[in-house]
Amino acid sequence: MKITIEVDCTLEEACCFLGRPDIAAIQTTMEKIQQRMAGAIDTTMPDAPLRLSMPMSPDQMQQAFAKLSDAFRPNQS
């Protein structure tokens, strides 16, 4: 004699039925920790202080320096 039982349920429903704990809150906390760690790694890169102190690109800085030097140049008219 052979008996077959088919159960149609989601993974969450099966885990709840088997008495497994709900770890969704732990997973979201772990994702937040992972994002914070990735952000901390970015700030330990050698060029991070330079990027934080200079929000402009090198081309923008060159243009700003040219404008500044032109402002202090005497008029030669």
C-alpha positions as CSV (number, residue, x, y, z in Angstrom):
1,M,0.0,0.0,0.0
2,K,1.3,3.4,-0.9
3,I,-0.1,6.7,0.3
4,T,1.0,10.1,-1.1
5,I,0.3,13.4,0.6
6,E,0.9,16.6,-1.3
7,V,1.2,19.9,0.6
8,D,1.1,23.2,-1.2
9,C,2.5,26.0,1.0
10,T,5.1,28.7,0.9
11,L,8.6,28.4,2.5
12,E,7.5,30.7,5.4
13,E,4.4,28.6,6.0
14,A,6.4,25.4,6.1
15,C,9.0,26.9,8.5
16,C,6.2,28.1,10.8
17,F,4.5,24.7,10.7
18,L,7.8,22.9,11.6
19,G,8.4,25.3,14.5
20,R,11.3,27.1,13.0
21,P,11.9,30.7,14.3
22,D,11.1,33.7,12.1
23,I,14.5,35.2,11.2
24,A,13.3,38.0,8.9
25,A,14.2,40.6,11.6
26,I,17.7,39.2,12.0
27,Q,18.2,39.2,8.2
28,T,17.3,42.8,7.9
29,T,19.6,43.7,10.8
30,M,22.4,41.8,9.2
31,E,21.9,43.6,5.9
32,K,22.1,47.0,7.7
33,I,25.3,45.9,9.4
34,Q,26.7,44.8,6.1
35,Q,25.9,48.2,4.5
36,R,27.5,50.0,7.4
37,M,30.7,47.8,7.1
38,A,30.8,48.5,3.4
39,G,30.6,52.3,4.1
40,A,33.3,52.0,6.7
41,I,35.6,50.2,4.3
42,D,35.0,53.0,1.7
43,T,36.3,55.6,4.3
44,T,39.4,53.6,5.0
45,M,40.5,53.7,1.3
46,P,43.6,55.8,0.8
47,D,41.9,58.3,-1.4
48,A,38.8,58.7,0.9
49,P,40.1,61.8,2.8
50,L,41.0,63.5,-0.5
51,R,37.5,62.8,-1.9
52,L,35.8,64.1,1.2
53,S,37.9,67.3,1.3
54,M,37.6,68.0,-2.4
55,P,34.0,67.7,-3.6
56,M,35.0,69.0,-7.1
57,S,36.5,67.1,-9.9
58,P,40.0,67.9,-11.0
59,D,38.7,69.8,-14.1
60,Q,36.4,71.9,-11.9
61,M,39.3,72.7,-9.6
62,Q,41.5,73.7,-12.5
63,Q,38.7,76.1,-13.8
64,A,38.2,77.5,-10.3
65,F,41.9,78.1,-9.9
66,A,42.1,79.8,-13.3
67,K,39.2,82.1,-12.4
68,L,40.9,82.9,-9.1
69,S,44.2,83.7,-10.7
70,D,42.5,85.9,-13.3
71,A,40.8,87.8,-10.5
72,F,44.1,88.8,-9.0
73,R,45.9,89.6,-12.3
74,P,46.2,93.3,-12.9
75,N,44.3,94.8,-15.8
76,Q,46.5,95.3,-18.8
77,S,44.3,97.5,-21.0
